[in-house]
Amino acid sequence: MVNTVVRQIKEFMESLSDAKAANYQISQKILNKHGYVHDVVTPLDHRTCCFTKGYTHYVKGTGYILQTLGVVGKDPMTIKNTWYFTLCKVANLMGFPAEFSFSDITSNRQQY
């Protein structure tokens, strides 16, 4: 029997500067209007599902968002605690190595 350890999402997280992190914040307007349709995970979770090319452009059914503080469903989602996964994080979750990178001519939408 193989002993497989399923890693927590926090093990895939990267440190971002405030300027870069701002690119992945979800606006309060979107959270207020559509927060209930998002699939939400925390850094302590062990699972995510698919991410589609519509991720960050459409709300429903395109991928998970990350709530870094509070309890999902209990504490409010705000621009300070709720984020889109970064391009690198999605690639790492899908099994690509940490040193993987895309061509400079590949758009963010194509990368997701």
N, CA, C and O atoms as a GROMACS GRO file, in nm:
protein
  448
    1MET      N    1   0.083  -0.116   0.000
    1MET     CA    2   0.000   0.000   0.000
    1MET      C    3   0.089   0.125   0.000
    1MET      O    4   0.185   0.134   0.077
    2VAL      N    5   0.057   0.220  -0.086
    2VAL     CA    6   0.133   0.344  -0.096
    2VAL      C    7   0.076   0.445   0.002
    2VAL      O    8  -0.045   0.466   0.008
    3ASN      N    9   0.163   0.507   0.078
    3ASN     CA   10   0.122   0.609   0.173
    3ASN      C   11   0.136   0.745   0.106
    3ASN      O   12   0.246   0.800   0.098
    4THR      N   13   0.026   0.800   0.057
    4THR     CA   14   0.027   0.928  -0.011
    4THR      C   15  -0.021   1.037   0.083
    4THR      O   16  -0.128   1.027   0.141
    5VAL      N   17   0.060   1.140   0.096
    5VAL     CA   18   0.023   1.255   0.178
    5VAL      C   19  -0.030   1.364   0.086
    5VAL      O   20   0.038   1.405  -0.008
    6VAL      N   21  -0.150   1.409   0.113
    6VAL     CA   22  -0.208   1.516   0.034
    6VAL      C   23  -0.170   1.647   0.101
    6VAL      O   24  -0.207   1.673   0.216
    7ARG      N   25  -0.097   1.729   0.028
    7ARG     CA   26  -0.044   1.853   0.084
    7ARG      C   27  -0.152   1.959   0.098
    7ARG      O   28  -0.251   1.960   0.024
    8GLN      N   29  -0.133   2.049   0.193
    8GLN     CA   30  -0.224   2.161   0.211
    8GLN      C   31  -0.194   2.270   0.109
    8GLN      O   32  -0.082   2.282   0.060
    9ILE      N   33  -0.295   2.348   0.079
    9ILE     CA   34  -0.281   2.455  -0.019
    9ILE      C   35  -0.172   2.554   0.023
    9ILE      O   36  -0.102   2.608  -0.063
   10LYS      N   37  -0.157   2.577   0.152
   10LYS     CA   38  -0.056   2.673   0.198
   10LYS      C   39   0.085   2.635   0.154
   10LYS      O   40   0.172   2.721   0.145
   11GLU      N   41   0.108   2.506   0.125
   11GLU     CA   42   0.239   2.462   0.080
   11GLU      C   43   0.269   2.505  -0.063
   11GLU      O   44   0.384   2.501  -0.106
   12PHE      N   45   0.167   2.546  -0.135
   12PHE     CA   46   0.183   2.592  -0.273
   12PHE      C   47   0.185   2.745  -0.283
   12PHE      O   48   0.207   2.800  -0.390
   13MET      N   49   0.162   2.813  -0.171
   13MET     CA   50   0.150   2.957  -0.173
   13MET      C   51   0.286   3.024  -0.186
   13MET      O   52   0.388   2.971  -0.141
   14GLU      N   53   0.285   3.139  -0.249
   14GLU     CA   54   0.408   3.214  -0.269
   14GLU      C   55   0.398   3.349  -0.198
   14GLU      O   56   0.289   3.399  -0.173
   15SER      N   57   0.511   3.407  -0.169
   15SER     CA   58   0.512   3.542  -0.111
   15SER      C   59   0.504   3.642  -0.224
   15SER      O   60   0.577   3.633  -0.323
   16LEU      N   61   0.415   3.739  -0.208
   16LEU     CA   62   0.397   3.841  -0.311
   16LEU      C   63   0.417   3.979  -0.252
   16LEU      O   64   0.381   4.005  -0.137
   17SER      N   65   0.475   4.067  -0.332
   17SER     CA   66   0.482   4.207  -0.290
   17SER      C   67   0.340   4.263  -0.289
   17SER      O   68   0.251   4.207  -0.352
   18ASP      N   69   0.320   4.372  -0.219
   18ASP     CA   70   0.187   4.433  -0.215
   18ASP      C   71   0.139   4.471  -0.354
   18ASP      O   72   0.021   4.456  -0.386
   19ALA      N   73   0.230   4.520  -0.438
   19ALA     CA   74   0.193   4.561  -0.574
   19ALA      C   75   0.147   4.441  -0.656
   19ALA      O   76   0.048   4.450  -0.728
   20LYS      N   77   0.219   4.330  -0.646
   20LYS     CA   78   0.180   4.212  -0.723
   20LYS      C   79   0.053   4.148  -0.665
   20LYS      O   80  -0.032   4.100  -0.740
   21ALA      N   81   0.042   4.147  -0.532
   21ALA     CA   82  -0.076   4.088  -0.468
   21ALA      C   83  -0.202   4.162  -0.508
   21ALA      O   84  -0.309   4.102  -0.519
   22ALA      N   85  -0.191   4.292  -0.531
   22ALA     CA   86  -0.308   4.372  -0.570
   22ALA      C   87  -0.370   4.321  -0.701
   22ALA      O   88  -0.489   4.340  -0.723
   23ASN      N   89  -0.290   4.258  -0.786
   23ASN     CA   90  -0.341   4.204  -0.913
   23ASN      C   91  -0.435   4.086  -0.892
   23ASN      O   92  -0.512   4.052  -0.981
   24TYR      N   93  -0.430   4.025  -0.775
   24TYR     CA   94  -0.509   3.905  -0.749
   24TYR      C   95  -0.621   3.929  -0.647
   24TYR      O   96  -0.692   3.835  -0.610
   25GLN      N   97  -0.637   4.053  -0.603
   25GLN     CA   98  -0.746   4.085  -0.512
   25GLN      C   99  -0.878   4.080  -0.587
   25GLN      O  100  -0.884   4.109  -0.707
   26ILE      N  101  -0.982   4.042  -0.518
   26ILE     CA  102  -1.116   4.039  -0.575
   26ILE      C  103  -1.189   4.161  -0.523
   26ILE      O  104  -1.191   4.185  -0.402
   27SER      N  105  -1.247   4.238  -0.612
   27SER     CA  106  -1.311   4.362  -0.568
   27SER      C  107  -1.425   4.334  -0.471
   27SER      O  108  -1.491   4.231  -0.479
   28GLN      N  109  -1.446   4.428  -0.380
   28GLN     CA  110  -1.555   4.412  -0.284
   28GLN      C  111  -1.690   4.406  -0.354
   28GLN      O  112  -1.781   4.338  -0.309
   29LYS      N  113  -1.702   4.477  -0.465
   29LYS     CA  114  -1.826   4.475  -0.543
   29LYS      C  115  -1.857   4.333  -0.592
   29LYS      O  116  -1.971   4.288  -0.582
   30ILE      N  117  -1.757   4.264  -0.644
   30ILE     CA  118  -1.777   4.126  -0.691
   30ILE      C  119  -1.806   4.034  -0.573
   30ILE      O  120  -1.892   3.947  -0.583
   31LEU      N  121  -1.734   4.051  -0.463
   31LEU     CA  122  -1.758   3.966  -0.346
   31LEU      C  123  -1.899   3.986  -0.292
   31LEU      O  124  -1.966   3.888  -0.256
   32ASN      N  125  -1.945   4.110  -0.286
   32ASN     CA  126  -2.080   4.137  -0.235
   32ASN      C  127  -2.188   4.082  -0.327
   32ASN      O  128  -2.289   4.029  -0.281
   33LYS      N  129  -2.166   4.093  -0.455
   33LYS     CA  130  -2.268   4.053  -0.552
   33LYS      C  131  -2.265   3.904  -0.583
   33LYS      O  132  -2.370   3.842  -0.600
   34HIS      N  133  -2.145   3.846  -0.591
   34HIS     CA  134  -2.132   3.708  -0.637
   34HIS      C  135  -2.058   3.616  -0.541
   34HIS      O  136  -2.032   3.500  -0.575
   35GLY      N  137  -2.022   3.663  -0.423
   35GLY     CA  138  -1.943   3.581  -0.331
   35GLY      C  139  -2.004   3.447  -0.300
   35GLY      O  140  -1.931   3.349  -0.278
   36TYR      N  141  -2.135   3.440  -0.297
   36TYR     CA  142  -2.203   3.314  -0.262
   36TYR      C  143  -2.189   3.206  -0.369
   36TYR      O  144  -2.211   3.089  -0.339
   37VAL      N  145  -2.152   3.241  -0.492
   37VAL     CA  146  -2.141   3.138  -0.597
   37VAL      C  147  -1.997   3.086  -0.612
   37VAL      O  148  -1.973   2.988  -0.683
   38HIS      N  149  -1.903   3.151  -0.546
   38HIS     CA  150  -1.764   3.107  -0.555
   38HIS      C  151  -1.742   2.978  -0.477
   38HIS      O  152  -1.804   2.955  -0.373
   39ASP      N  153  -1.653   2.897  -0.529
   39ASP     CA  154  -1.600   2.784  -0.452
   39ASP      C  155  -1.482   2.840  -0.375
   39ASP      O  156  -1.387   2.891  -0.434
   40VAL      N  157  -1.488   2.833  -0.243
   40VAL     CA  158  -1.388   2.897  -0.157
   40VAL      C  159  -1.309   2.792  -0.081
   40VAL      O  160  -1.366   2.696  -0.027
   41VAL      N  161  -1.177   2.810  -0.079
   41VAL     CA  162  -1.090   2.723   0.000
   41VAL      C  163  -1.002   2.811   0.089
   41VAL      O  164  -0.991   2.932   0.068
   42THR      N  165  -0.941   2.749   0.188
   42THR     CA  166  -0.849   2.818   0.278
   42THR      C  167  -0.710   2.757   0.263
   42THR      O  168  -0.696   2.650   0.203
   43PRO      N  169  -0.607   2.822   0.316
   43PRO     CA  170  -0.472   2.764   0.309
   43PRO      C  171  -0.461   2.627   0.375
   43PRO      O  172  -0.370   2.552   0.342
   44LEU      N  173  -0.551   2.594   0.467
   44LEU     CA  174  -0.543   2.465   0.536
   44LEU      C  175  -0.614   2.352   0.461
   44LEU      O  176  -0.600   2.235   0.498
   45ASP      N  177  -0.689   2.385   0.357
   45ASP     CA  178  -0.758   2.282   0.279
   45ASP      C  179  -0.659   2.196   0.201
   45ASP      O  180  -0.545   2.235   0.178
   46HIS      N  181  -0.707   2.079   0.162
   46HIS     CA  182  -0.624   1.982   0.089
   46HIS      C  183  -0.672   1.963  -0.054
   46HIS      O  184  -0.619   1.878  -0.125
   47ARG      N  185  -0.770   2.039  -0.098
   47ARG     CA  186  -0.825   2.012  -0.230
   47ARG      C  187  -0.863   2.142  -0.302
   47ARG      O  188  -0.899   2.242  -0.241
   48THR      N  189  -0.854   2.134  -0.432
   48THR     CA  190  -0.914   2.231  -0.522
   48THR      C  191  -0.964   2.148  -0.639
   48THR      O  192  -0.940   2.028  -0.645
   49CYS      N  193  -1.033   2.210  -0.727
   49CYS     CA  194  -1.083   2.138  -0.844
   49CYS      C  195  -1.022   2.203  -0.968
   49CYS      O  196  -0.905   2.240  -0.968
   50CYS      N  197  -1.100   2.217  -1.069
   50CYS     CA  198  -1.047   2.270  -1.194
   50CYS      C  199  -1.040   2.422  -1.193
   50CYS      O  200  -1.109   2.489  -1.116
   51PHE      N  201  -0.957   2.475  -1.280
   51PHE     CA  202  -0.952   2.616  -1.312
   51PHE      C  203  -0.971   2.625  -1.463
   51PHE      O  204  -0.909   2.548  -1.537
   52THR      N  205  -1.054   2.715  -1.509
   52THR     CA  206  -1.081   2.725  -1.652
   52THR      C  207  -1.024   2.855  -1.708
   52THR      O  208  -0.982   2.942  -1.632
   53LYS      N  209  -1.024   2.867  -1.840
   53LYS     CA  210  -0.970   2.989  -1.901
   53LYS      C  211  -1.052   3.113  -1.866
   53LYS      O  212  -1.006   3.225  -1.887
   54GLY      N  213  -1.171   3.094  -1.815
   54GLY     CA  214  -1.253   3.207  -1.772
   54GLY      C  215  -1.222   3.254  -1.631
   54GLY      O  216  -1.284   3.349  -1.582
   55TYR      N  217  -1.127   3.188  -1.564
   55TYR     CA  218  -1.091   3.225  -1.426
   55TYR      C  219  -1.048   3.371  -1.422
   55TYR      O  220  -0.973   3.415  -1.509
   56THR      N  221  -1.093   3.443  -1.327
   56THR     CA  222  -1.076   3.587  -1.301
   56THR      C  223  -1.162   3.674  -1.392
   56THR      O  224  -1.177   3.793  -1.366
   57HIS      N  225  -1.220   3.617  -1.498
   57HIS     CA  226  -1.306   3.695  -1.588
   57HIS      C  227  -1.454   3.668  -1.563
   57HIS      O  228  -1.537   3.758  -1.577
   58TYR      N  229  -1.485   3.547  -1.525
   58TYR     CA  230  -1.622   3.508  -1.494
   58TYR      C  231  -1.627   3.458  -1.350
   58TYR      O  232  -1.523   3.423  -1.293
   59VAL      N  233  -1.744   3.456  -1.293
   59VAL     CA  234  -1.755   3.423  -1.151
   59VAL      C  235  -1.787   3.276  -1.128
   59VAL      O  236  -1.714   3.208  -1.056
   60LYS      N  237  -1.893   3.227  -1.185
   60LYS     CA  238  -1.945   3.095  -1.152
   60LYS      C  239  -1.878   2.984  -1.234
   60LYS      O  240  -1.872   2.990  -1.356
   61GLY      N  241  -1.830   2.884  -1.162
   61GLY     CA  242  -1.780   2.763  -1.226
   61GLY      C  243  -1.646   2.773  -1.295
   61GLY      O  244  -1.617   2.691  -1.382
   62THR      N  245  -1.564   2.872  -1.261
   62THR     CA  246  -1.436   2.886  -1.330
   62THR      C  247  -1.316   2.848  -1.245
   62THR      O  248  -1.205   2.834  -1.298
   63GLY      N  249  -1.335   2.830  -1.115
   63GLY     CA  250  -1.224   2.790  -1.029
   63GLY      C  251  -1.242   2.842  -0.888
   63GLY      O  252  -1.332   2.920  -0.859
   64TYR      N  253  -1.155   2.796  -0.801
   64TYR     CA  254  -1.162   2.830  -0.659
   64TYR      C  255  -1.102   2.967  -0.631
   64TYR      O  256  -1.018   3.015  -0.706
   65ILE      N  257  -1.147   3.029  -0.523
   65ILE     CA  258  -1.082   3.147  -0.470
   65ILE      C  259  -1.032   3.113  -0.331
   65ILE      O  260  -1.078   3.017  -0.269
   66LEU      N  261  -0.937   3.190  -0.283
   66LEU     CA  262  -0.868   3.161  -0.158
   66LEU      C  263  -0.906   3.263  -0.052
   66LEU      O  264  -0.884   3.383  -0.070
   67GLN      N  265  -0.964   3.216   0.058
   67GLN     CA  266  -0.993   3.303   0.173
   67GLN      C  267  -0.884   3.278   0.275
   67GLN      O  268  -0.876   3.169   0.332
   68THR      N  269  -0.799   3.378   0.298
   68THR     CA  270  -0.681   3.358   0.382
   68THR      C  271  -0.705   3.380   0.530
   68THR      O  272  -0.628   3.330   0.612
   69LEU      N  273  -0.811   3.453   0.566
   69LEU     CA  274  -0.842   3.478   0.707
   69LEU      C  275  -0.988   3.450   0.734
   69LEU      O  276  -1.073   3.471   0.647
   70GLY      N  277  -1.016   3.403   0.854
   70GLY     CA  278  -1.155   3.381   0.894
   70GLY      C  279  -1.206   3.244   0.855
   70GLY      O  280  -1.133   3.161   0.800
   71VAL      N  281  -1.333   3.221   0.886
   71VAL     CA  282  -1.399   3.094   0.860
   71VAL      C  283  -1.490   3.110   0.738
   71VAL      O  284  -1.574   3.200   0.734
   72VAL      N  285  -1.472   3.023   0.639
   72VAL     CA  286  -1.553   3.028   0.518
   72VAL      C  287  -1.700   3.011   0.554
   72VAL      O  288  -1.736   2.919   0.628
   73GLY      N  289  -1.784   3.098   0.503
   73GLY     CA  290  -1.926   3.091   0.528
   73GLY      C  291  -1.970   3.161   0.655
   73GLY      O  292  -2.090   3.185   0.675
   74LYS      N  293  -1.875   3.196   0.741
   74LYS     CA  294  -1.908   3.263   0.866
   74LYS      C  295  -1.856   3.406   0.866
   74LYS      O  296  -1.930   3.501   0.891
   75ASP      N  297  -1.728   3.419   0.839
   75ASP     CA  298  -1.666   3.552   0.837
   75ASP      C  299  -1.680   3.612   0.697
   75ASP      O  300  -1.674   3.540   0.598
   76PRO      N  301  -1.699   3.742   0.690
   76PRO     CA  302  -1.719   3.804   0.559
   76PRO      C  303  -1.594   3.796   0.472
   76PRO      O  304  -1.482   3.802   0.521
   77MET      N  305  -1.616   3.780   0.342
   77MET     CA  306  -1.507   3.786   0.246
   77MET      C  307  -1.483   3.933   0.213
   77MET      O  308  -1.576   4.006   0.181
   78THR      N  309  -1.357   3.975   0.222
   78THR     CA  310  -1.322   4.113   0.191
   78THR      C  311  -1.202   4.115   0.097
   78THR      O  312  -1.140   4.012   0.073
   79ILE      N  313  -1.171   4.233   0.044
   79ILE     CA  314  -1.054   4.243  -0.044
   79ILE      C  315  -0.924   4.219   0.032
   79ILE      O  316  -0.820   4.198  -0.029
   80LYS      N  317  -0.930   4.221   0.164
   80LYS     CA  318  -0.810   4.197   0.246
   80LYS      C  319  -0.786   4.049   0.275
   80LYS      O  320  -0.676   4.011   0.312
   81ASN      N  321  -0.890   3.965   0.258
   81ASN     CA  322  -0.872   3.824   0.294
   81ASN      C  323  -0.915   3.726   0.185
   81ASN      O  324  -0.917   3.605   0.209
   82THR      N  325  -0.950   3.774   0.067
   82THR     CA  326  -1.000   3.685  -0.037
   82THR      C  327  -0.930   3.716  -0.169
   82THR      O  328  -0.928   3.831  -0.213
   83TRP      N  329  -0.874   3.614  -0.230
   83TRP     CA  330  -0.787   3.633  -0.346
   83TRP      C  331  -0.816   3.531  -0.455
   83TRP      O  332  -0.865   3.422  -0.429
   84TYR      N  333  -0.783   3.569  -0.578
   84TYR     CA  334  -0.772   3.471  -0.685
   84TYR      C  335  -0.638   3.401  -0.667
   84TYR      O  336  -0.544   3.460  -0.615
   85PHE      N  337  -0.629   3.276  -0.709
   85PHE     CA  338  -0.501   3.207  -0.710
   85PHE      C  339  -0.413   3.270  -0.818
   85PHE      O  340  -0.461   3.308  -0.924
   86THR      N  341  -0.285   3.281  -0.790
   86THR     CA  342  -0.192   3.336  -0.889
   86THR      C  343  -0.170   3.233  -0.999
   86THR      O  344  -0.200   3.115  -0.982
   87LEU      N  345  -0.117   3.279  -1.111
   87LEU     CA  346  -0.087   3.189  -1.222
   87LEU      C  347   0.010   3.079  -1.180
   87LEU      O  348  -0.010   2.963  -1.214
   88CYS      N  349   0.113   3.116  -1.105
   88CYS     CA  350   0.212   3.017  -1.060
   88CYS      C  351   0.150   2.916  -0.965
   88CYS      O  352   0.180   2.797  -0.971
   89LYS      N  353   0.062   2.965  -0.877
   89LYS     CA  354  -0.002   2.876  -0.780
   89LYS      C  355  -0.090   2.774  -0.850
   89LYS      O  356  -0.090   2.656  -0.813
   90VAL      N  357  -0.165   2.817  -0.951
   90VAL     CA  358  -0.250   2.724  -1.026
   90VAL      C  359  -0.163   2.620  -1.096
   90VAL      O  360  -0.195   2.501  -1.093
   91ALA      N  361  -0.055   2.664  -1.157
   91ALA     CA  362   0.035   2.569  -1.225
   91ALA      C  363   0.093   2.468  -1.124
   91ALA      O  364   0.098   2.349  -1.154
   92ASN      N  365   0.135   2.515  -1.009
   92ASN     CA  366   0.190   2.424  -0.906
   92ASN      C  367   0.085   2.326  -0.855
   92ASN      O  368   0.115   2.209  -0.835
   93LEU      N  369  -0.038   2.374  -0.835
   93LEU     CA  370  -0.147   2.285  -0.791
   93LEU      C  371  -0.175   2.177  -0.894
   93LEU      O  372  -0.218   2.067  -0.859
   94MET      N  373  -0.152   2.209  -1.021
   94MET     CA  374  -0.177   2.114  -1.128
   94MET      C  375  -0.058   2.022  -1.154
   94MET      O  376  -0.061   1.941  -1.246
   95GLY      N  377   0.046   2.034  -1.071
   95GLY     CA  378   0.159   1.942  -1.080
   95GLY      C  379   0.279   1.994  -1.156
   95GLY      O  380   0.378   1.922  -1.171
   96PHE      N  381   0.275   2.118  -1.204
   96PHE     CA  382   0.392   2.174  -1.272
   96PHE      C  383   0.497   2.210  -1.167
   96PHE      O  384   0.462   2.251  -1.057
   97PRO      N  385   0.625   2.196  -1.200
   97PRO     CA  386   0.730   2.226  -1.102
   97PRO      C  387   0.737   2.376  -1.074
   97PRO      O  388   0.691   2.457  -1.155
   98ALA      N  389   0.795   2.413  -0.961
   98ALA     CA  390   0.804   2.553  -0.918
   98ALA      C  391   0.878   2.639  -1.020
   98ALA      O  392   0.849   2.758  -1.032
   99GLU      N  393   0.974   2.582  -1.092
   99GLU     CA  394   1.053   2.661  -1.187
   99GLU      C  395   0.985   2.677  -1.324
   99GLU      O  396   1.040   2.742  -1.413
  100PHE      N  397   0.868   2.618  -1.341
  100PHE     CA  398   0.794   2.628  -1.467
  100PHE      C  399   0.754   2.774  -1.493
  100PHE      O  400   0.717   2.846  -1.400
  101SER      N  401   0.763   2.816  -1.618
  101SER     CA  402   0.717   2.951  -1.655
  101SER      C  403   0.661   2.948  -1.796
  101SER      O  404   0.694   2.860  -1.876
  102PHE      N  405   0.576   3.045  -1.826
  102PHE     CA  406   0.518   3.059  -1.957
  102PHE      C  407   0.598   3.158  -2.041
  102PHE      O  408   0.676   3.237  -1.987
  103SER      N  409   0.580   3.152  -2.170
  103SER     CA  410   0.641   3.248  -2.261
  103SER      C  411   0.585   3.387  -2.231
  103SER      O  412   0.470   3.399  -2.188
  104ASP      N  413   0.663   3.490  -2.254
  104ASP     CA  414   0.618   3.627  -2.230
  104ASP      C  415   0.502   3.669  -2.320
  104ASP      O  416   0.430   3.763  -2.287
  105ILE      N  417   0.484   3.600  -2.432
  105ILE     CA  418   0.375   3.638  -2.523
  105ILE      C  419   0.243   3.568  -2.491
  105ILE      O  420   0.142   3.592  -2.556
  106THR      N  421   0.245   3.482  -2.389
  106THR     CA  422   0.123   3.411  -2.348
  106THR      C  423   0.042   3.499  -2.253
  106THR      O  424   0.094   3.542  -2.150
  107SER      N  425  -0.082   3.525  -2.287
  107SER     CA  426  -0.166   3.610  -2.202
  107SER      C  427  -0.203   3.539  -2.072
  107SER      O  428  -0.193   3.417  -2.062
  108ASN      N  429  -0.244   3.616  -1.972
  108ASN     CA  430  -0.288   3.556  -1.846
  108ASN      C  431  -0.404   3.462  -1.869
  108ASN      O  432  -0.410   3.355  -1.809
  109ARG      N  433  -0.497   3.500  -1.955
  109ARG     CA  434  -0.613   3.416  -1.982
  109ARG      C  435  -0.570   3.283  -2.040
  109ARG      O  436  -0.624   3.179  -2.002
  110GLN      N  437  -0.474   3.283  -2.132
  110GLN     CA  438  -0.422   3.158  -2.189
  110GLN      C  439  -0.350   3.074  -2.084
  110GLN      O  440  -0.359   2.952  -2.085
  111GLN      N  441  -0.281   3.140  -1.992
  111GLN     CA  442  -0.208   3.068  -1.889
  111GLN      C  443  -0.302   2.997  -1.794
  111GLN      O  444  -0.275   2.884  -1.752
  112TYR      N  445  -0.414   3.062  -1.758
  112TYR     CA  446  -0.511   2.996  -1.671
  112TYR      C  447  -0.573   2.881  -1.747
  112TYR      O  448  -0.657   2.810  -1.693
   0.00000   0.00000   0.00000
